[in-house]
Amino acid sequence: MGTSALVLAYSAVVKPEDNASFAFVVVGIIAILFSSLTIKIGEGQIRWFFGPGFWRKSLDYTQIDSAKIIKTKWYNGLGIRQLSTGWLYNVSGLDAVELKLKDGTTVSLGTNEPEKLLEAIKKALES
């Protein structure tokens, strides 16, 4: 997304007669929608969503087999990604907690505090 913004800014300077305002609005909306990832643990579920409540997902505790801290690769990107191992939800950095589900798939949740998230998940799974 940063690259898109740079290309739009460059085109606005090089060809100011072209109207790029619509593209700037689209990039701005995407930036707001994916500006943060909120993860909530409680009521028998792990729930997560982007920005102001966009793209809500959840898992019941009963679906989770195990959890561990992982480092994602830089080329996995940001946002919502389907990897060979499962789904990745991330907005920044390379740290994530990988949830291995009982059906064999995985869901990885990006976080700046993987130790705290893993601790909270393990505590919730024990109760």
N, C-alpha and C positions, 0 to 999 in steps of 0.2 A: 504494500500500500504506500509506503514511503517513496518507492521508485515511481509509482503512478503520480504522486503529488509533484515530484521533481519534474517529470516529463510535462505535466500540465503547466507548471510554472514556467518552464523553458519555452513551451509553445506560446504562452501568453506574452512573453517578452519578444520572441522572434517574429511571431505573426499576431500582433495585437488586434488586427482586424477580424480574426477568427474569434467567435464567441465561445469561450471555454468555461463560462460561468456555470453552465449546467453540470459539466464534469466536476467542477470544484464542489458543487452542492452534493453530488453523488458520493464523492470521496469523503466529504465531511460527515455525511450520514453514516457511512460505513465505519468511519473512525469512532463515532459516538457509540454505535451498536456494539463494536468489539473493543471498547476502551478498557473494560475490566471483566474479570471472571470471578463471580461470587460462588462460593461453595458452602452449603449449609448441611449440617449433620444433625439429625434428630427425627423423632416420631417414626422410627423404623426405616428411615430412608437417608440416602445421600442425594442432595439436590444441587444442581448447578445451573447457572445462567450467565449470559453475557450482558454487559452494560446495564441498561435500565429494565432488564427482565426479558431480553431477547433470547430466543432459542433455549427454552427451559427443558431440562432433562433430569431424570432421577433413576435411582436404583434402590430396590429394597435390600436391606441387610442380608436377607435370606439368599439373594442371588450371588453374593460375594464369597469366593473361596479363600482368597488371600490378598494382601496388599503389600507393596514394597516401593521404596524410593528408586527412581530411575533418572538417568540423564538422557534427554532427547537429543537428537542430532540437529545441527543448525539447519540442515536442508529439509527437515520435517516441516519447517515453517510455523506460522502462527494461525490462529483461528481454529476452525474445525477441519480436521484432517483424518482421512482413513488411511491407516498404515497397514503393512502386511500383518502386524500383530493385533490390530484392532483400531479403535478410535482414539484420537488425541484432541483434547480441548485445551487451548493454550493462548495466552495473550502476550506473554513476554518471557524471556529467559529460557533456560534449558532444563530446569528442575521440574519434576512431576512425580505424582504418586500413581503407580500402575495398579489397577484393580483387576485381578484375575477372577473371572466369573466362573460359576459352576458349569456353564455350557461350553467352556473352553475359550471363549473370546476374552478380550481385554479392553478396558477403558482407562485411558491415562488422563489425569487432570493436572494441568500445569499450575504451579504455585511458587511464590517466592519464599514460602516457609514449609518445605516438604516434611521436615521432622515433626512440626506441630500438627500438620494435617494427618500424617500417618499415625501419630499418637492418638488423635481424636477418633480416627476411624477404628483403630484397634480397640479402644475403650468402648466405642459404640457396639462393635461386633461381639464383645464379651458380655454385654448386658442383655 
